[in-house]
Amino acid sequence: MRHDVHMPKRRRGTVRPARTYPGAGPPAPSRRIGLAMFPLRVFLGLTFLYAGLDKVLFDSTFLDSAAPTSLLSQLQGFAHTSPLAPLITLIAEPLVGPIGLAMAMAEIAVGLGALTGLAPRASAWGGFAISVLLWLTASFAIHPYYLGPDLPYAAGWLTLGLVGDGDVYNVRASLRRWLVGLGMEEPDADPERRRFIQGALLGGVALLTGGFGWLLGEPGRASLTAELQAGPTPTPTPLGSGPAATPKGAIGTLATLRQQGAIAFQVPSQASKFAGDPAVVVLLSDGTAVAYDAVCTHAGCTVGFDPSSSDLFCPCHGATFDPRNHGAVLSGPTNIPLPEVPIHVDAQTGVITLAG
C-alpha cells in the first residue's frame, strides 16, 4: 500500500522538547548539580558544625569574660572597627553569654542541615546570614578585603541557598518513608508541612548535640551562670597587664614598667585619635618606653605583651607585632602595623603620660 503523505524528516542532531502534562509539576532537580554542590555542602557543613561544637565543647575561654580570647574581649575590639558598633555596645556586650550560646547553636544547626539535607535552603540562608554578620564584625577591618575569611563562606552559602542540594545524598526521602510508615504523615502530605517537620527535627537535633557538648565540656559554664546572675561583666585585663600604683591621670611609671615589661591602659575619652581604645606601653631594651594602640589590625581583638619574646601578640588569630620597630607585623593574618600612641616620660619622676 502506497502512502502519499510523508512525515517530515527530523534533522540530524535536533532534540525534540520534552512534553509537559497538566499537573505534572516542575522537572526533577538535576542530579549533576546536586553532585557538584555536594563537596561544598560537606566543607561548609563540617566547618560550621566544628565551629559550633568548639565553642561549647573545646574552647574553655569563649565564654570566660576574664580571658583575652573571650567573646567579650573580641566584641570590645570589634566595636572599634565594625559598622555595627552601636549594636555591639548596646546589645551584644551586655548579653554576651546568651548571644555566644545562640551563635554556637546556630552554627551547629546550620552545619547539620548542610550535611544531612534537612531544611537545606533554610540552613544555607542561615549560614549566609552568620557569615555576613561575622564579616561586618570580625573581619570588616581586614584590608584588602579578600584576605578576610568570612566573605568566601558567605558566597558559598549563597550558592547553596540559590541552587539547593539537587536532592542527592540527603535524609529527606528516608525521613518521609519513616514518617509515612509510622502513620505520622500521609504519602501526599503538604510540602509546607514537610518543611516544618524537617526544620523542627533539625532544631531538636542541634539542641541535643549542642547541649550534650555543653554537658561534656567545661567552656565558660561557671562564667555564663555568674554572668546571667550578675549582669554585664567588666573589661578583661589583656596579656601582660597588671595593677600599677600611678599618679592620677598617668599611665604608669618607669619603675613599674621595669618590673612588668609592659603596662596596659585605656586611652581617655577626651583624646581624639585613639579615644577609648585599649593601649599598651612597652619598655625597650635601651630603656626607652613606647606605646601602641592595642586594637589588632586584623580583626580588632586586644593584643597583649608576651614577656617570653617581648613582642605584642594577638590571642585571637596569632598576629604578632614588633614594639621595637614601630609596631611592624612579624607574623599573622595582617600586614598593617599597630599605630603608635604618643607618650611623654618625665625625666625626674619617671611618670608616663599621654603626649599632647
C-alpha positions in Angstrom: 0.0 0.0 0.0 1.4 3.3 -1.1 1.4 6.3 1.2 1.0 9.7 -0.5 1.6 11.6 2.8 5.1 11.7 4.0 6.1 12.7 7.5 8.8 15.4 7.6 12.3 14.0 8.4 14.0 15.1 11.6 17.2 16.9 11.1 20.2 15.1 12.5 21.3 16.4 15.9 18.0 18.0 16.8 16.2 17.0 20.0 12.5 17.3 20.5 11.5 19.3 23.5 10.2 17.2 26.5 6.4 17.0 26.6 4.7 18.5 29.6 1.4 17.5 31.0 -1.1 19.3 33.2 -0.4 18.8 36.9 3.0 17.2 36.2 4.8 19.8 38.2 8.3 21.2 37.7 11.0 18.9 36.4 13.1 16.9 38.9 16.2 18.7 40.2 19.4 17.9 38.3 21.5 15.2 39.9 24.6 16.6 38.2 24.1 20.0 40.0 23.5 18.1 43.3 26.7 16.2 42.9 28.6 19.4 42.1 27.2 21.0 45.2 28.0 18.1 47.5 31.7 18.9 48.2 30.6 22.5 49.1 27.9 21.1 51.4 30.4 18.8 53.1 33.0 21.5 53.6 30.7 24.2 54.8 28.7 21.8 57.0 31.7 20.3 58.7 33.3 23.7 59.2 30.2 25.2 60.8 29.5 22.1 62.9 33.0 22.1 64.2 32.9 25.9 64.9 29.7 25.5 67.0 31.0 22.4 68.9 34.3 24.1 69.5 32.5 26.9 71.4 30.6 24.6 73.7 33.0 21.6 74.0 36.6 22.6 73.5 37.2 26.3 73.9 37.4 27.0 77.6 37.8 30.8 77.1 35.0 31.6 74.7 32.5 32.5 77.4 35.1 33.2 80.1 34.9 37.0 80.1 38.2 37.4 82.0 40.1 35.7 79.2 41.8 37.8 76.5 40.4 35.4 73.8 36.8 35.5 75.1 33.8 36.6 73.0 33.5 39.7 75.2 37.1 40.7 74.5 36.6 40.2 70.8 33.4 42.2 70.8 35.1 45.1 72.5 37.7 45.1 69.8 35.2 44.8 67.0 33.3 47.9 68.4 36.3 50.0 67.2 36.1 48.9 63.6 32.7 47.5 62.8 29.9 49.4 61.2 27.6 47.6 63.7 29.5 49.2 66.6 26.3 50.8 68.3 24.6 47.4 68.3 27.7 45.7 69.7 27.9 48.1 72.5 24.2 48.4 73.4 23.1 44.8 72.8 25.9 42.3 72.2 28.3 43.2 75.1 25.6 43.2 77.9 24.2 39.9 76.6 27.5 38.3 75.6 26.7 35.0 77.3 23.3 34.2 75.7 24.5 35.6 72.4 27.6 33.3 72.4 25.5 30.3 73.1 22.9 31.2 70.5 25.7 31.6 67.9 27.1 28.2 68.8 23.7 26.5 68.5 23.0 28.3 65.2 26.3 27.1 63.7 25.6 23.6 64.9 22.1 23.7 63.3 23.4 25.1 60.0 26.2 22.6 59.8 23.9 19.6 60.5 21.4 21.0 58.0 24.0 21.1 55.2 25.4 17.7 56.0 22.0 15.9 56.3 20.0 17.8 53.8 17.3 18.6 56.4 15.8 22.1 55.6 18.6 22.7 53.1 17.6 26.1 51.9 16.9 27.4 55.4 20.2 26.1 56.6 22.0 27.7 53.6 20.4 31.1 54.2 21.2 30.8 57.9 24.8 30.1 57.1 24.8 33.1 54.8 23.4 35.4 57.5 26.0 34.2 60.0 28.8 34.7 57.5 27.7 38.2 56.7 27.3 39.1 60.4 30.9 37.8 61.0 32.1 39.9 58.0 30.5 43.0 59.4 32.1 42.5 62.8 35.1 40.2 62.9 36.7 40.8 59.5 35.3 44.1 58.4 38.6 45.9 59.2 40.8 43.4 57.2 42.4 45.0 54.1 42.4 44.1 51.3 39.0 42.5 51.7 40.0 39.2 50.0 42.2 38.3 53.0 39.1 38.2 55.2 37.8 34.6 55.8 34.0 35.4 56.1 33.1 36.7 52.6 34.1 33.4 50.9 31.9 31.5 53.3 29.0 33.9 52.6 29.5 33.3 48.8 29.4 29.5 49.3 26.3 29.6 51.5 24.6 32.0 49.0 25.3 29.5 46.2 23.7 26.7 48.2 20.8 28.8 49.1 20.1 29.6 45.4 20.8 26.2 43.9 19.9 23.8 46.7 21.3 20.3 47.2 19.9 18.8 44.0 18.1 16.2 46.1 21.2 14.0 46.4 22.8 12.5 49.5 20.3 13.6 52.0 18.0 12.0 54.6 14.7 13.6 53.4 13.5 10.6 51.5 14.3 8.2 54.3 12.6 10.5 56.8 9.5 10.7 54.7 9.3 6.9 54.4 9.8 6.6 58.1 7.0 9.1 58.9 4.6 7.5 56.5 5.4 4.1 58.0 4.6 5.4 61.5 1.4 6.9 60.2 2.6 10.4 61.1 2.4 11.7 57.5 0.3 10.9 54.5 2.1 10.0 51.3 0.7 13.1 49.6 1.4 15.4 52.6 1.6 19.2 52.1 5.2 20.2 51.2 5.0 23.1 53.7 4.2 20.6 56.5 7.1 18.5 55.4 9.5 21.5 55.6 8.1 22.4 59.0 8.8 18.9 60.3 12.3 18.9 58.8 13.1 22.3 60.5 11.7 21.2 63.8 13.7 17.9 63.7 16.9 19.8 62.7 16.4 22.3 65.5 15.9 19.5 68.0 19.0 17.5 66.9 21.0 20.7 67.0 19.9 21.5 70.6 20.6 17.9 71.7 24.1 18.0 70.0 25.0 21.4 71.5 23.5 20.5 74.9 25.4 17.2 75.0 28.6 19.0 74.1 27.9 21.6 76.8 27.5 18.9 79.4 30.7 17.1 78.3 32.8 20.3 78.0 33.8 22.8 80.6 33.9 26.0 78.5 32.5 29.0 80.3 29.7 27.3 82.2 30.5 28.9 85.5 31.3 32.2 83.8 27.9 32.2 82.0 26.0 31.3 85.1 27.6 34.2 87.0 27.1 36.5 84.1 23.4 35.8 83.8 23.0 36.4 87.6 25.2 39.5 87.9 24.6 41.2 84.5 27.3 42.8 82.3 30.9 41.9 83.0 33.9 44.2 83.4 36.5 44.8 80.7 39.0 41.9 80.7 42.7 42.5 81.5 44.9 42.0 78.4 48.0 39.8 78.5 51.0 41.2 80.3 49.0 43.8 82.3 48.6 44.3 86.0 47.7 46.8 88.6 50.0 49.7 88.8 50.1 52.4 91.5 50.4 55.6 89.5 49.5 59.2 90.0 46.0 60.2 88.8 45.9 60.8 85.1 49.1 59.0 84.4 49.6 55.8 82.5 52.2 54.3 84.8 55.8 54.8 85.9 59.2 53.6 84.6 59.7 51.7 87.9 56.5 49.7 87.3 57.4 49.3 83.6 60.8 47.8 84.5 59.1 45.2 86.8 56.4 44.2 84.3 57.9 44.9 80.9 54.6 46.4 79.8 51.6 48.3 81.1 48.1 48.0 79.6 45.8 51.1 79.8 42.8 52.7 78.1 43.2 55.9 76.2 41.0 58.5 77.8 37.8 59.5 76.0 39.0 63.1 75.6 41.9 62.0 73.4 41.0 62.5 69.8 42.6 59.8 67.6 42.6 56.8 70.0 39.8 57.8 72.3 38.6 54.8 74.3 40.9 52.3 72.7 42.9 49.8 74.7 46.7 50.5 74.5 49.9 49.2 75.9 53.2 50.7 76.9 56.3 48.6 76.4 59.8 49.0 77.8 62.5 48.5 75.1 66.0 47.1 75.7 67.6 50.5 75.6 65.4 51.7 78.5 63.0 53.8 76.4 59.2 53.4 76.5 56.9 53.2 73.5 53.1 52.9 73.4 50.8 51.4 70.8 47.1 51.1 70.2 46.2 47.6 71.3 43.4 47.0 68.8 44.7 44.3 66.5 44.7 45.4 62.8 43.5 42.1 61.7 40.1 41.6 63.4 40.0 44.1 66.3 40.9 41.8 69.2 43.0 43.2 72.0 46.7 42.5 71.8 48.9 42.0 74.8 52.6 41.9 75.7 54.3 38.5 75.5 57.2 38.6 78.1 58.9 35.5 76.6 59.5 37.2 73.3 59.0 40.9 74.2 56.5 41.1 71.3 52.9 42.2 71.1 50.7 39.2 70.5 47.0 38.9 69.4 45.5 35.9 71.2 42.6 35.6 68.8 44.3 34.7 65.5 48.0 34.8 66.2 49.1 38.1 64.8 52.5 39.2 66.2 53.8 42.8 66.2 57.3 44.2 66.9 57.3 47.0 69.5 60.9 47.7 68.7 60.1 48.5 65.1 57.1 50.9 65.2 54.6 48.0 65.7 55.6 46.3 62.5 53.9 42.9 61.7 56.2 39.9 62.4 53.6 37.2 61.6 50.0 36.5 61.3 47.0 37.4 59.1 47.6 41.1 58.7 50.1 43.4 57.0 49.1 46.6 58.9 51.3 47.6 61.9 50.0 48.8 65.2 49.6 52.6 65.3 51.9 54.3 67.8 50.4 56.3 70.7 52.5 59.4 71.6 53.6 59.4 75.2 55.8 61.5 77.5 58.1 60.3 80.2 59.0 62.7 83.0 62.8 62.6 83.4 62.7 63.3 87.1 59.7 61.2 88.4 59.5 58.6 85.6 55.8 59.2 85.3 54.4 58.2 81.9 51.5 60.3 80.5 50.0 60.8 77.0 51.8 63.4 75.0 49.7 66.4 73.8 
